[in-house]
Each structure stands twice: as C-alpha cells, then as structure tokens.
C-alpha cells in the first residue's frame, strides 16, 4: 500500500542536542497511526514534523510520494487538520470557531454553514452553537476543536493528546465517540498519546517512541504481545523482565533457565541463546492454597510475597520465585486470599504468555519491584 506520508532520515536538534532521530516512518491511507511514548520522548515534535509545522535539521517528508519543500508546505498545510491537547479557541461563539478555517479557505457561506452544522451535530454540540467559547467545559471545548478540524475535510488529521486533560468519564465517552467518528469517515489519522489504553483502543498501527527514537511499529497486538526490546517492554507495562538462557526445545515448547528455575515458552529461539523473559502481570494467576486445580498453564512457581502495591482497582503482587514475578489481581481477590507480605504463594502462567527477546550476554535482569 502506497504511503500518504513518508518521513525519512529525520533529525531534529535543539541547542546542539539531538532530540529526535527517525530513520523511517510511514502513514498509510485511511489508517489510525497512534504514536505512544513517555513524557519527553519526542512525540509532539514528531507530530509537528509530520504536520510540516516543524522542519527537520536533516531528512525529508514525502506527501503522496513527493517531497515537501518551499511553497509545497503551505499547500500541504491546507490539506491537514490539527487538534492539540489544549483547545485553542477564539473568544467567539462555538459556530464562529468551527467555521474559522473555512473562512480562511474562502468557502461560500452556504457551504460553511452546511459543514459547520454537520459537525456540530456529529459531535453533539449543535445546542451550543451560539455559546461563547469561554463558557464551555473542557470536554465541550475539545468537541469544538474536533468539529473545527473535521469541518475542513482534511486529508490527514493530527491529534496531540487531545483527551489527556479531561476527567475520566468525559474522556471515556469522547474516546468512544471519536472511534466511531474515525470509522465512519475513514480519515487518515495520526494520534499522539502516552496512554496505552488509548493506543490500543484507537490504533490500527502503534509506533513506540523512546528517547527520540522509533523503537517499534506494528499492530497493537504485535507491539503489546511481542515488544521488540526490554525498554519497550518496560514502557508497555511488562513488570517481569528477567535474563535467562534457552536450554532445550521440548514438545514444541522452549525451555528457559532463569536462575535455578525452569520456564516454558512458545518461541522460535534455538538452544543456548541468551534471552530476556517477559511476562505481563495480567497473564499471571496467583494461588494461596496448597491444592491447585487442574490447569493448562505449564509454568508453576512458588515463593514468598515480597511486595504488594495497589494500582487503581488492582493490586500488583511481587513474588520471589527464584526471580521476581509480578501478578495483577483484584483488590477483592487479595482480601479473599488474605494476602500479606511474607506469605508463600504459587504463581501459574501459560507458555504462550511468555515473550522472549534475544539479548546480548552483557545484558542482565531488568525486572523491577512491582
């Protein structure tokens, strides 16, 4: 599939320091590309490059196969829509804010009205058309920003963490509506976020940006199930990341030695290969009793609880099984099992839940306490 955008060998420097270095990134027609990474990773800088609001110190951006430069930048900018984290609205009515870009494009007034009415209705703010922007809630203001961007009928929509400043109920509701909107319009979209749930919910592809470098690009399932490096795994919430070595292949499963423990995984890795063993906490089941029920989980390890950390509705329990294993369970389950630090428990997990990353011999365990 031919790319709509193709960013090549892009480097951005500030005060002589390299803050972004992207070898290659494409945006495909009709897709939602989510760019995720921690604060300071360079996500907003990358979005500005793709929107051509920032020119790289090195490299080039191709739009529909042609490099953008000179007068082509202005023509390109007229074909994109931009929504930022903080809604930048004029001190005017909602309707006037939505038609601002259309006026710059010198569309006939009848067309302006038609488009504005369509998107005010689409985003459920038609009843606010005459309200002044300063009297809007955060969610309402962001809906106006979205309406303004989509009313332009852009070829590409760029969004820089547009929902991060909203309260949880408003954010959840707006995300669901936004997903439906994207599905109905088929707009090519670049969506920047630090929230993995947003990336999973919206993205057709996910690009992970760490320290100004693109570390992995793929479908949400590919990226979250098989992180390309320990650093990506750590950012994506893989609490258990520990060094091991493949000892054998048995019955289609890889046997990995981790300290004095045996871990089985489903992977295409040869015997003798040093690896990093990655395991998400939600893939680990924790048992407090002596009698474990029959299970398809091939991995069963025991040890004392060394730490318990509440995280929202869940509790992350760290168990010393010869190496630290983190399990995520509900608060209710933790109470029912009367879990406490020092208590001996058993953890089980399927071989298919274990992800192996080939490593260099010099690399060691990256596992951190929960």
C-alpha positions in Angstrom: 0.0 0.0 0.0 1.4 3.4 -1.0 2.1 5.7 1.9 0.4 9.0 2.3 3.3 10.3 4.3 6.9 9.0 4.3 9.3 10.5 6.8 12.9 9.6 6.0 16.2 10.1 8.0 14.7 12.9 10.0 16.8 14.6 12.7 15.8 17.4 15.0 18.3 19.2 17.2 17.9 21.9 19.9 20.8 23.8 21.4 23.1 21.4 19.6 21.5 18.4 21.2 19.7 15.7 19.1 16.2 15.3 20.4 14.7 13.2 17.6 16.1 10.8 15.1 13.6 8.9 12.9 15.1 6.6 10.3 11.8 5.8 8.6 8.1 6.2 9.4 5.1 5.9 7.0 1.5 6.8 7.4 -0.9 4.7 5.3 -4.1 6.0 3.7 -7.1 5.6 5.9 -5.3 4.2 8.9 -5.1 5.5 12.5 -1.5 5.6 13.5 -1.0 6.1 17.2 2.3 7.3 18.5 3.0 6.4 22.1 5.8 7.1 24.5 6.5 8.6 27.9 6.6 12.4 28.5 9.7 13.9 26.9 10.1 11.1 24.3 9.6 13.5 21.4 6.0 12.6 20.4 4.8 16.1 19.9 8.0 17.0 18.0 7.4 14.0 15.7 3.8 15.1 15.1 4.9 18.6 14.2 7.3 17.1 11.7 4.6 15.1 10.1 2.3 18.1 10.1 5.1 20.1 8.5 4.9 22.7 11.2 8.5 21.9 12.1 11.3 21.5 9.5 13.9 18.9 10.5 17.6 19.7 10.6 18.1 16.7 8.4 15.9 14.4 6.4 12.7 14.8 4.3 9.0 14.3 4.3 7.2 12.9 1.3 3.4 13.5 0.8 1.8 11.2 -1.7 5.3 10.3 -2.9 6.6 13.8 -3.5 9.0 15.7 -1.2 7.6 18.7 0.6 9.6 21.9 0.3 9.1 25.6 -0.3 5.6 26.6 -1.5 4.5 23.0 -1.2 4.5 23.3 2.6 1.6 25.8 2.5 -0.4 23.8 0.1 0.1 20.7 2.3 -0.9 22.5 5.5 -4.2 23.5 3.9 -4.9 19.8 3.5 -4.5 18.8 7.1 -6.4 19.2 10.4 -4.8 19.7 13.8 -6.2 19.2 17.3 -4.0 20.0 20.3 -4.2 19.0 23.9 -5.3 22.5 25.0 -8.2 23.7 22.8 -7.1 27.0 21.3 -10.4 28.6 20.7 -11.2 32.2 19.7 -13.2 34.3 22.2 -16.2 33.9 20.0 -19.2 31.6 19.6 -18.9 27.9 19.0 -20.2 28.3 15.5 -17.7 31.0 14.7 -14.9 28.8 16.0 -15.9 25.9 13.8 -16.1 28.0 10.6 -12.8 29.8 11.2 -10.8 27.6 9.0 -13.5 27.5 6.4 -13.4 31.3 6.2 -9.6 31.2 5.6 -10.2 28.7 2.8 -12.8 31.2 1.4 -15.6 28.7 1.1 -19.0 30.2 0.2 -21.1 31.0 3.3 -23.7 28.4 2.4 -21.0 25.7 2.4 -19.6 27.0 5.6 -23.0 26.7 7.3 -23.6 23.2 5.8 -20.2 21.9 7.1 -20.5 23.5 10.5 -24.0 22.2 11.1 -22.9 18.7 10.1 -20.0 18.6 12.5 -21.8 20.3 15.3 -24.5 17.6 15.1 -21.9 14.8 14.6 -20.2 15.8 17.8 -23.4 16.5 19.7 -22.8 20.2 20.3 -25.3 21.8 18.0 -27.2 23.2 21.0 -24.0 25.1 21.9 -23.6 26.8 18.6 -24.2 30.3 20.0 -22.4 29.8 23.3 -19.1 31.7 23.8 -16.1 29.5 24.0 -15.0 30.8 27.4 -18.2 29.3 28.8 -17.5 25.7 27.6 -16.4 22.8 29.8 -13.2 21.0 28.9 -15.0 18.2 27.0 -17.2 20.7 25.1 -14.2 22.8 24.1 -12.4 19.7 22.8 -15.5 18.7 20.8 -15.4 22.2 19.2 -11.7 21.7 18.3 -12.6 18.4 16.7 -15.5 19.9 14.8 -13.3 22.7 13.5 -10.7 20.3 12.3 -13.1 17.8 10.6 -15.1 20.6 9.0 -12.1 21.4 6.8 -12.5 17.9 5.3 -8.7 17.4 5.7 -6.7 14.6 4.0 -5.0 13.9 7.3 -5.9 14.7 10.9 -3.2 15.2 13.5 -4.1 15.0 17.2 -1.7 15.7 20.1 -3.0 14.1 23.3 -6.5 15.7 22.8 -8.2 13.9 25.7 -5.5 13.8 28.4 -6.8 16.9 30.2 -10.3 15.6 30.6 -11.8 13.8 33.6 -12.2 10.1 33.2 -15.9 9.8 32.4 -15.7 12.6 29.8 -12.6 11.2 28.3 -14.0 7.7 28.0 -17.2 8.9 26.4 -15.4 11.2 23.9 -12.9 8.4 23.0 -15.8 6.1 22.2 -17.5 8.7 20.1 -14.2 9.6 18.4 -13.5 6.0 17.4 -17.0 5.8 15.8 -16.3 9.1 14.0 -13.0 7.8 12.6 -14.6 4.5 11.5 -17.4 6.4 9.7 -15.1 8.9 7.9 -12.1 6.7 7.2 -9.8 9.7 7.7 -6.1 9.1 7.8 -5.2 10.0 11.4 -2.0 10.4 13.4 -2.9 10.3 17.1 -0.2 11.1 19.8 -0.8 9.7 23.3 1.2 8.5 26.3 -1.8 6.3 27.3 -1.6 2.7 26.2 -5.3 2.1 26.5 -6.0 4.9 24.0 -3.4 3.5 21.7 -5.0 0.0 21.9 -8.5 1.4 21.5 -7.9 3.6 18.5 -4.8 2.5 16.6 -4.6 0.4 13.5 -0.9 0.6 14.0 1.2 1.7 17.0 4.6 3.4 16.9 6.6 3.4 20.1 8.9 6.4 20.6 11.5 6.3 23.4 14.3 8.9 23.9 13.6 10.4 20.5 14.0 7.1 18.6 11.3 4.9 17.0 11.7 1.6 18.7 8.9 -0.5 17.3 6.0 -0.1 14.8 3.2 -2.7 14.3 -0.3 -3.6 15.0 -1.5 -3.1 18.6 -1.5 -6.9 19.1 2.0 -7.3 17.7 3.5 -4.4 19.8 1.8 -5.2 23.1 2.2 -9.0 22.9 5.7 -9.0 21.5 7.7 -5.9 22.5 10.9 -5.6 20.5 13.2 -4.7 23.4 13.4 -4.7 27.2 12.9 -0.9 27.1 9.7 -1.2 25.0 8.5 -4.0 27.3 9.1 -1.8 30.4 7.2 1.1 28.9 4.3 -1.2 27.9 3.8 -2.4 31.5 5.7 -5.7 31.3 6.6 -5.9 35.0 8.5 -9.2 34.8 11.6 -8.8 32.6 14.4 -11.1 33.6 17.5 -12.6 31.9 17.6 -16.3 31.0 19.0 -18.8 28.6 17.3 -21.3 26.4 18.3 -24.8 27.5 16.2 -27.0 25.2 13.2 -27.4 22.9 10.6 -30.0 24.2 7.3 -30.9 22.7 7.2 -27.6 20.7 8.0 -25.5 23.8 11.2 -23.7 24.6 12.7 -24.4 28.0 14.4 -21.4 29.5 16.7 -21.5 32.6 16.1 -18.4 34.8 18.4 -18.5 37.8 17.6 -22.0 39.1 14.1 -22.1 37.7 12.6 -23.6 34.6 10.3 -21.5 32.4 8.5 -22.8 29.4 7.6 -20.5 26.4 6.3 -20.7 22.9 9.0 -19.1 20.8 11.3 -19.7 17.8 14.6 -19.5 19.6 17.4 -22.0 19.4 19.0 -23.8 22.4 21.9 -21.9 24.1 20.5 -18.5 23.1 20.5 -15.9 25.9 17.1 -14.2 26.1 15.1 -11.8 28.2 12.0 -13.4 29.6 9.0 -11.0 29.5 5.7 -11.6 31.3 2.7 -9.3 31.7 1.2 -9.2 35.3 -2.3 -9.8 34.0 -1.2 -13.1 32.5 -0.1 -14.4 35.9 -2.6 -16.3 38.1 -1.8 -16.3 41.9 -2.8 -19.1 44.3 -2.7 -19.0 48.1 -3.7 -22.6 48.9 -1.7 -25.9 48.7 -4.1 -27.6 46.3 -4.1 -26.1 42.8 -6.8 -27.1 40.4 -6.1 -28.7 37.1 -4.8 -26.1 34.6 -3.4 -25.7 31.1 -0.7 -23.5 32.5 2.7 -25.2 32.0 4.5 -22.9 34.4 4.1 -23.2 38.2 6.4 -21.5 40.6 6.3 -20.8 44.3 7.7 -18.3 46.7 7.0 -15.6 49.3 5.3 -12.3 48.6 7.9 -9.6 48.8 5.7 -6.6 48.0 2.1 -5.6 47.4 1.3 -2.3 45.5 -2.3 -1.1 45.0 -2.9 0.3 41.5 -6.4 1.6 41.0 -8.8 -1.4 41.2 -5.9 -3.9 41.1 -3.1 -5.0 43.4 0.2 -5.8 41.9 1.8 -8.6 44.0 5.5 -9.3 43.7 6.5 -12.9 44.4 10.1 -14.2 44.8 10.1 -17.4 42.7 13.9 -17.5 42.4 13.3 -14.4 40.3 10.7 -11.8 40.8 7.3 -12.4 39.2 4.6 -9.7 39.3 0.9 -10.7 39.3 -2.1 -8.3 39.0 -5.2 -9.3 40.9 -8.3 -7.5 42.0 -8.5 -6.0 45.5 -11.4 -8.3 46.3 -9.2 -11.4 45.4 -6.4 -10.1 47.6 -8.8 -9.7 50.5 -10.4 -13.2 49.9 -7.0 -14.9 49.9 -5.8 -12.8 52.9 -2.6 -12.0 51.1 0.2 -10.4 53.1 3.9 -9.8 52.7 6.0 -12.8 53.5 3.1 -15.3 52.8 4.1 -18.2 50.5 2.0 -18.5 47.3 2.1 -20.1 43.9 2.0 -18.4 40.5 1.0 -20.0 37.3 1.1 -18.8 33.7 0.8 -20.3 30.2 3.8 -20.9 28.0 2.1 -18.8 25.3 2.0 -15.8 27.7 5.8 -15.7 27.9 7.6 -13.5 25.4 11.3 -14.0 24.7 13.6 -11.2 23.5 17.1 -12.3 22.2 19.8 -10.5 24.2 23.5 -9.9 24.4 25.4 -11.8 27.0 26.2 -8.5 28.8 22.6 -7.7 29.4 21.1 -8.7 32.8 17.8 -8.6 34.5 15.7 -5.5 34.1 13.0 -6.7 36.5 11.9 -4.1 39.0 9.7 -4.4 42.1 6.0 -4.0 41.3 
